[in-house]
Amino acid sequence: LPYIGLKRGGRAALISDVSMEDINSVICLVSVALLWGLTNPFLKTGSAGVDDIKRSDPFRQAVSQTVFLATRFRFIVPFLLNQLGSVLFVVSLGSTDLSLAVPLVNALSLVITSVTGQLLGERLNKETVMGMSLVIAEVSVCVYANRSV
């Protein structure tokens, strides 16, 4: 049976060894990556125009920009979903290995953000594809290294 990256008593866990807690952890981490990755491009489009707000002092600038964003439905909905992902991430850290959870979620959310952005009309350039490839390779090394411990 294939190895899935979880540990049981110092040995690699096989699919037959996976507990419901492990499955829930994986579902939580993938959900976090989806929530972060899918909402990031919408946060960008929902915040369009915030840079055009100019005030005389930094405090008024911050207040004006906050009011601008807080009154934009196109920003608030993705922002709240993104924050839900953050809450789910913190909750899931209690039952997952930190050295796997963080790089895995970050890599997945990067890929999902790039794909979502492309579906919304952004161009995916060579540098982005190269960066995603390097991040995926880094996560693979982390998973392999964790498996060897």
C-alpha positions as CSV (number, residue, x, y, z in Angstrom):
1,L,0.0,0.0,0.0
2,P,1.3,3.5,-0.8
3,Y,2.7,5.8,1.8
4,I,0.6,9.0,2.4
5,G,3.0,11.1,4.6
6,L,1.5,10.6,8.1
7,K,3.3,8.9,11.0
8,R,2.2,6.1,13.4
9,G,4.5,5.2,16.2
10,G,7.7,6.2,14.3
11,R,6.9,4.4,11.1
12,A,5.3,5.5,7.9
13,A,1.6,5.2,7.8
14,L,-0.1,3.2,5.1
15,I,-3.5,3.9,3.8
16,S,-4.9,1.1,6.0
17,D,-3.4,2.8,9.1
18,V,-5.1,6.2,8.4
19,S,-7.4,7.3,11.2
20,M,-10.4,9.5,10.9
21,E,-8.4,12.2,12.6
22,D,-5.8,12.0,9.9
23,I,-8.5,12.2,7.2
24,N,-10.1,15.2,8.9
25,S,-6.6,16.9,9.1
26,V,-6.1,16.4,5.4
27,I,-9.6,17.7,4.6
28,C,-9.0,20.8,6.8
29,L,-5.6,21.6,5.2
30,V,-7.0,21.2,1.6
31,S,-10.0,23.3,2.6
32,V,-7.7,26.0,3.9
33,A,-5.7,26.0,0.7
34,L,-8.9,26.2,-1.4
35,L,-10.3,29.1,0.7
36,W,-7.0,31.0,0.5
37,G,-6.3,30.2,-3.1
38,L,-9.7,30.9,-4.4
39,T,-10.2,34.1,-2.5
40,N,-6.8,35.8,-3.2
41,P,-7.6,36.9,-6.8
42,F,-11.1,38.1,-5.7
43,L,-9.5,40.2,-2.9
44,K,-7.3,41.8,-5.6
45,T,-10.2,42.7,-7.8
46,G,-12.4,43.7,-4.9
47,S,-9.9,46.1,-3.7
48,A,-9.4,47.9,-7.0
49,G,-9.5,51.6,-6.5
50,V,-8.2,51.7,-2.9
51,D,-4.9,53.1,-4.1
52,D,-6.7,56.0,-5.7
53,I,-7.8,57.3,-2.3
54,K,-5.5,60.1,-1.2
55,R,-5.7,62.0,2.1
56,S,-3.5,64.6,3.8
57,D,-2.3,62.5,6.8
58,P,-1.7,58.8,7.3
59,F,-4.5,58.3,9.8
60,R,-7.2,59.8,7.5
61,Q,-5.7,57.8,4.7
62,A,-6.0,54.5,6.6
63,V,-9.5,55.3,7.8
64,S,-10.7,56.3,4.3
65,Q,-9.2,53.1,2.8
66,T,-10.7,50.9,5.5
67,V,-14.2,52.5,4.9
68,F,-13.7,52.1,1.2
69,L,-12.9,48.3,1.5
70,A,-15.5,47.7,4.3
71,T,-18.3,49.0,2.0
72,R,-17.4,46.9,-1.0
73,F,-19.3,43.7,-1.2
74,R,-16.8,42.4,-3.8
75,F,-14.1,42.7,-1.2
76,I,-15.9,41.8,2.0
77,V,-17.2,38.3,0.9
78,P,-13.8,37.0,-0.2
79,F,-12.2,38.6,2.8
80,L,-14.5,36.8,5.2
81,L,-14.0,33.5,3.4
82,N,-10.2,34.0,3.5
83,Q,-10.4,34.7,7.2
84,L,-12.5,31.5,7.6
85,G,-9.6,29.7,6.0
86,S,-7.2,31.3,8.6
87,V,-9.4,30.2,11.5
88,L,-9.6,26.7,10.0
89,F,-5.8,26.6,9.6
90,V,-5.2,27.6,13.2
91,V,-7.6,24.9,14.4
92,S,-6.1,22.3,12.1
93,L,-2.6,23.0,13.5
94,G,-3.6,21.3,16.7
95,S,-3.7,17.9,15.1
96,T,-1.2,18.1,12.3
97,D,2.6,18.2,11.9
98,L,3.6,21.8,11.6
99,S,6.5,21.0,9.3
100,L,4.2,19.5,6.8
101,A,1.0,21.6,7.2
102,V,2.6,25.0,6.6
103,P,4.5,24.3,3.3
104,L,1.7,22.0,2.0
105,V,-1.0,24.7,2.5
106,N,1.1,27.5,1.2
107,A,2.1,25.5,-1.9
108,L,-1.4,24.4,-2.6
109,S,-2.8,27.9,-2.1
110,L,-0.2,29.3,-4.5
111,V,-1.1,26.9,-7.2
112,I,-4.8,27.5,-6.6
113,T,-4.4,31.2,-6.6
114,S,-2.5,31.1,-9.9
115,V,-5.1,28.9,-11.6
116,T,-8.0,31.0,-10.3
117,G,-6.2,34.2,-11.4
118,Q,-5.7,32.7,-14.9
119,L,-9.4,31.7,-15.0
120,L,-10.3,35.3,-14.2
121,G,-8.2,36.6,-17.1
122,E,-4.7,37.1,-15.5
123,R,-1.8,35.9,-17.6
124,L,0.3,33.1,-16.2
125,N,4.0,33.9,-17.2
126,K,7.0,31.7,-17.3
127,E,8.4,33.1,-14.0
128,T,5.2,32.1,-12.2
129,V,5.2,28.6,-13.6
130,M,8.9,28.2,-12.6
131,G,8.2,29.5,-9.1
132,M,5.3,27.1,-8.7
133,S,7.4,24.3,-9.8
134,L,10.1,25.2,-7.3
135,V,7.6,25.4,-4.5
136,I,6.1,22.1,-5.4
137,A,9.6,20.6,-5.4
138,E,10.3,22.1,-2.0
139,V,7.1,20.6,-0.5
140,S,8.0,17.3,-2.0
141,V,11.4,17.4,-0.2
142,C,9.6,18.4,3.0
143,V,7.2,15.4,2.7
144,Y,10.1,13.1,1.9
145,A,12.3,14.4,4.7
146,N,9.4,14.0,7.2
147,R,8.8,10.5,6.0
148,S,12.4,9.6,6.7
149,V,12.4,10.9,10.3
